[in-house]
Amino acid sequence: MVVAVRFGTDGIRGRASDEITVDLAYRLGRAVASVFSVPVYVGYDTRESSPALAAAVLAGLRDGAATGVNLGYFTTPGVAVIAQRRQGVGVVVSASHNPYYDNGLKVLGVGGAKLDHATEAAVESALNVAEGAPLAHFDEVAIDEAAEREYLAHLRGLAPTDLSSLSLVLDCANGAASHVAPALFTSTGARVRTIHDQPDGRNINEGSGSTDVASLIEEVRASGADLGLALDGDADRLIAVDAEGTVRDGDDLMVLFALDRAARGTLGGGVVVTSMSNLGLFRALDEAGVEVEETDVGDRNVLLALEERSWILGAEQSGHVIFRDLAPTGDGLLTGLLLAELIVRRGPLAELAGAAWRRVPQELFSVSLEHFSDDVVQELFNELLAFYGVDRADVRLLVRPSGTEPVVRIMIEALNAEFVEAFSERLKSLYGT
């Protein structure tokens, strides 16, 4: 019996071979073929399980009478761009920032856009009634080699600035951008050093990329670089490191891009952020007269809110930054280009961020879903509120299940740094986080 599959916040994700299987990938190909009548562009990241899963998707598309195009190792936003430029849809085999032993399947709608809820439901329904895979392994399909060149040329067309005055360090997370990112930034004239760009199937995101920037900080400081850029496994996120070695996340980038665009008259309305964004961001943008809409976590939620408001700019603290006038989804490579261009125009990142806003003390935790108790967390929160006499308007507690991992995310922030520190220490003692 086939177990019904449901899409999470970012497609289907789980353990490769156990949950994300060749059979599931094949059935997804059949499902996509039944829902869409345009070419389907399939790209995948550098996990050891990805090529076989992509081959199964392509076989399902073929058997469903759809035109499937193999893009090979390709970033998620790159697949979106190719789908947009060629007026097709996309399928991405990737678990983004997860460890190598996980994998995932994501469907992008016509033109590379995130699926709306109705279309996602249609694909989900078709997947759960699709025929199973006739084989345990499928032959790989020839790769469209022109697609990568098309994607690179597209990015350079969006950000043609000469970056020859900058020294950059790129952390490719041993992921899908390991070949593309160095070629792209070298083409700008920048002096480029690259780390974690040798994928072996198992080292994707391992001690590297946007979720672990320690080695990038070290390399930026040691080389005296102007800027460090860390991608994740599928390169839809970007975390920056300034010349002083300070991490600049999606909140920093959002404030800088929003203020810069507002000053140049290209903001096109307000901005969309998620509930994870720092309280200091809301205060800084409010003082600048920039309207902010808050949505649930997930770049699809940000995109939907942007579309509803006909706004352009949105971001998540994790490093998804969306320029809706330039790309159908968040693209770490595009974000990195635009950030470097901003620095060339306006000065060092540390100075820009320091002048733009002040971050409110904030801590983030991930607690195993198996051991988590919401009652315990809420009791701790209320106890410390009473002890410190903190005004609820000056503190935020966010508790939410992860959409991609079996954990609960907890965020605590407050104007009172002692409150945040006390909450954090007590939480660590409870859960060993």
N, C-alpha and C positions, 0 to 999 in steps of 0.2 A: 504493500500500500504506500502511495506517495503522500508524504506529509505536506499539508498546505503551507505555502511560503508567503510571508508578508514582507513588504519593503519597510526598512527602517528609515531613519532620518537621512541616510545617505546610501540608498539602495539596499542590497542584501549583503551582509557581511558575517563572516564566521571562520571557523577553522577550515583550512584547505584540506581537501580529501574527505573530511568528516561531514562538514556542513556545506561547504562550497565545492561541489563535485562536478565531474565532467558531465554527468547526467543532467544536473541542474543547469549548467551552462548551455548544454544543447537545447534543453526545453526553453530556456530564455530566448535563444535564437529563434526557435519556432514561434514563440509568443510575439516577439518583436515583429517578425515577418507577417503575422496575422493582423497586427494592429496598424502598422505603417505600410505605405505603398511607395516609399522613396528609398534610395540607396542607404545602406547602414555602414558606418565607418567604425571599425573595431580597433581599439588601441589597448595596450596593457603595460603594466609596470614590470619591474625587474625581479619579482619574486620567482623562485624556482617553479612554482605551480602555475604561473601566469600563462606561458605559451600554450600549454595543453588546454587550459580553460578557454583561451581565446580561439584555439582551433575548433573546440566544441561549439562555441557560439557561432562561428562562421559556418560550420556544418549544419547547424540548426537553421540558420538563415537560408542556406542553399536548399535544404530539404523543404523549407517553407516557401520556396519560389521567390525569395527576396535576393536583391543584389547586395552581397557583403564585400566590403573592401578591407583588407588587412593593412593597418597602419604600422604594425610592429610595435616596438617599444615607443610609447608616446605618452605625453602628459595628459592628464584629464582635460585641462583647459585647451590644450592643443587639439584634442579630438573635437571639442566644442567648436573651435574656430574652423576646422575643416568641414564639419557638418554645416556650419553657418555659411561658409563660402561656397559650398557645393550643394546647398539646399537638401541636406539629408538629415539623418538622425545618427546618434552615436551610442556605442556600447563600450564601456570601460571596464577592464578587468584590473581591479586594484583594491587594496585595503588602506590606501592613503598613508596615514601616519602609524598604523598598527604594525606589530612585529611581522617578520617574514612568514611565519607559520599560519597567519591569517590570510584571507583573501576576500574579494568582494566583487559584485557585479552591479554596475550602475548603468541606467539608461538615460540618455539625453534626448530631448524632444526635437522636433523639426527645427532646424536652424541652430542646434546646439544648446537650446534653452533647457533649464531644469523642467522636469515634467510637472504639469499641474496635477492636482489631486485626482481629477476625473480620468486623465490619461494614464496616470500611474495605476489606478484601480483597474483599468481595462487591461493593462499589461499583466498585472498581478493575476487577474482572473484567467487570462489566456495561458499564463505560465502553469497554473495549477491544473489545467486540463490538457496540456500539451503532451504529445507522444514522447516517450522516453528515448534515450539515446540507443541506437542500434549497435554501437560499438563502445568499447571501453577506452579507446584512444583514436584520435583522428589525425590525419596527416596535416602538417602545417601548410598554409596557403601563402602564395607569393606575396611579398610586401610591396605596397605602393611607395616606392622610394622618393617620388616627387613630393609627397605630402609634407615631409619634414622641411624641405627647402621652401615650400609654400608658406608654412607656418612661420619660419624664421623671417622671411621677407615681409610677412604681414606685421609681425611685431616691430621690426625696424621701421616700417612705414608709419606705425602709430607713434613711435618715439625715436625720431631720426637724429636726436641730439648727439653732438660730438662729446664723448666722455673722456677724451685723452688727458684731461687734467686730473683724473681720479685714479687711485689705486684701490682695487677691490679684492676681497676674498669671497669666493663662492663655496658654500657647503651644499652639495647636491644630494645629500642623504643616501648616497648609493642607490638612487631611485631613477625614475623615468626621465629626469632632466640631466642625467650624468653626462650625456653627450651633447645635448642641445644647449644647455646653459653656458658652458665655456665658449662654444662657437658664437653664441649670440653676443655675449658681453665683450669678447675679443673684437668682434666686428665694429664695436662702438669706438675703438681706439683706447679704451681703458687698459690699464696695466692689471692683468688678472692672475690671481693665484687661486687654484682650485683644490678643495679637499673633499674627501668622501665621494669620489667620482669613479670608483672601481667596483661596480656591483658584481657579486658572485652568486646571486640567488638567495643568499641568506643574510646578508649584511645590510639590507635596506632599513633605514631609520635606526640602526644599531649604534648608539653613542654618537649620533649625528643628526643633522637636519634641524627643523624648526622645533622639535620637541626636546632636543638636547644640544644646546649651543655652547657648551663648555669648551670644546676644541676650537670652535670658531672664534670665541673671545680670545683664546690663547694665541691663535694665529694672527688675528687683527693686531693685537698688542705687539707681538713679536716682530711683525713685518712693518709696523707703522702705517697700516692701510687707512684710507679715509673712511672705508665702509665695509662691513661684512654683511652678506646676504645668505640666509639659511632657508632652503626649500624643504618641503616634506616629500614623502615617497612618490606622490603623483603630481607634485609641483603646483597645487592650487593655493597653497599657503606660502606666506613669506614672513619671516621674523628677521629684523635687522639688528646689527650691532654697530654702534657708533665708534669713532676713532678712539674714544676713551675706554672702550670695552663695555659700555652700558647697553643692555638689551633694550631694544625698542620694538614693542609688540604691535598688534593691530590697533590698539587704542592710540598709541603714539602716531602711527601712520594716518589713522583717520583724522585726528586733530590737525595734523600738518597739511594733509591734502584738502580738508574742508576749508581751513583758513586761507590757504593759498588760492583755491578756486573761488572762494568768496571775494577775495581781494581782486582777482582778475575778471570777475563777473561771469565765471563759467560753472558755478556750482549747480545751477538749475534747480533751485528749491532748497529743501533741507537734506538731512542725512538720516540713514537708518542704521541702528546698532542693535545689539542684543542685550539681554538682561545680564550678561556677564561683563559688560563694559564697565570700566571704573567710574565711580561717582565723580571723580575729578574731570573726566571727559565731559559729562553732562554740564558741569558748572562752567567749564571753559567755553564750550560752544554756546551756552546760553548767554554768557557775558558778551560774546562776539555777535549775538543776534542771529545765530544759526539754529533753525528749528531742528529738533531731534525727535525721531520716532523710535521707540523701543519695541523689539519683537522677541519671540522665543529664540533660543539657540538653534543654529542651523543656517547655512548659507542660502538654502532654498527659501527659508522664511524671510531672510533679508531681501532676496530677489523679488519675491512676491509682493512685499511691502513697497519696494521701489517702483514696481510696475503699477501698483494701485495708486500711488501718489504721483506717478510720472516724474520721479526724481532720478538722479544719476548715481549718487555716491552712497555706498553702504559698506559696512565692515564688521568682522568679528574680532574679538580680542586675540583669538588664536592665529590670526594672520590672513584670513580670507578678506581681501579688499576687492570690492566690485566697482568697476567704472562702467556703468551700464551704457554709456555713450560710446565706449570703445570695445567692449567684449561681452559675450553672452553669459559669462560666469566669471568668478574670481580666478585670476591667473597670477601665480607667484612671479613668473618671469616678467610679465608686463608691470606688475607692481614694483619690482626691483628696478626696471628701467626708468619708470617715472619718478621713483624716489631718488635715483642717482641724478636725474635731470633736475629735480628740485634742489638738490645740494649744489649742483653747478651754478644754478641761477641765484641761490639765496644764501649759501654758506654752509658751514659744518652742521651735521645732524645734531650733535650734542647741544650746540648753541640754539638751534631752531626749536628743538623739543623743550629745552629748559625755559625758553622765553614764552612758549605757547601755552603751557599748562602745568599744573601740579597734580601729581598722582596721589590719590587718597590711599592710606595704608590698606592693603588687600592681601588676602591669602587664599589659595585654591588647593583643594584636596580631592583625591579620588579614594573612595572607600569601597571595598568589596561588597557587592550587592548581597552576598550571603550573610555577611556579618553586620550589615547596616541596620540601625534602628532610628527612625525619624523621631520617635518620642524622646529618646536619649539626647539627640542633638537639640531639639526644641527646649528641653528642660535646661540644658547647659546654657543656651542662648538667653533664656529668660532670667536665669540665676545671675548671669554676668550683667545683664541690663540693669537689674535692681542694684547689684553691688557697685557698679560704676556710675549709676545715675545717668546713663546715656539717653539722649533724646532719640526716639525711634526714627525721626527724620534724618538723623546723622549717621545711621547705621543700616546696612543691608545684609541679610542672610538669604542666600539662594541655595536650595537643595533640589537637585534634579537627577533622574536616571540618565546615564549616557545612552545615546542612540547608536553607539558603535562598539561599546565594550560592556562587559557585565559588572559595571561599577556605578556608584553614585557620585556625582560631582557636588562638592560643597564649596561655596564661595562666601567669605566673610569680609566685610569692609566697613570702616568707620573713620570718622574724623579723629577719634581718640585712638592713637596708636597702641596704647596700653591695653585697651579693650580687645583689639585684634590679636595682640600677642598672647593675652591670657586665653582667649578662646582657642587659638591655634595650639597652644601648649596642652590645654586640657583635651582637645580633640585628638592630638597625637597620642596622649597617654591612654585614651580610650580605644583607639583603633590601630595604634602603631604605624600611622601614616608617615 
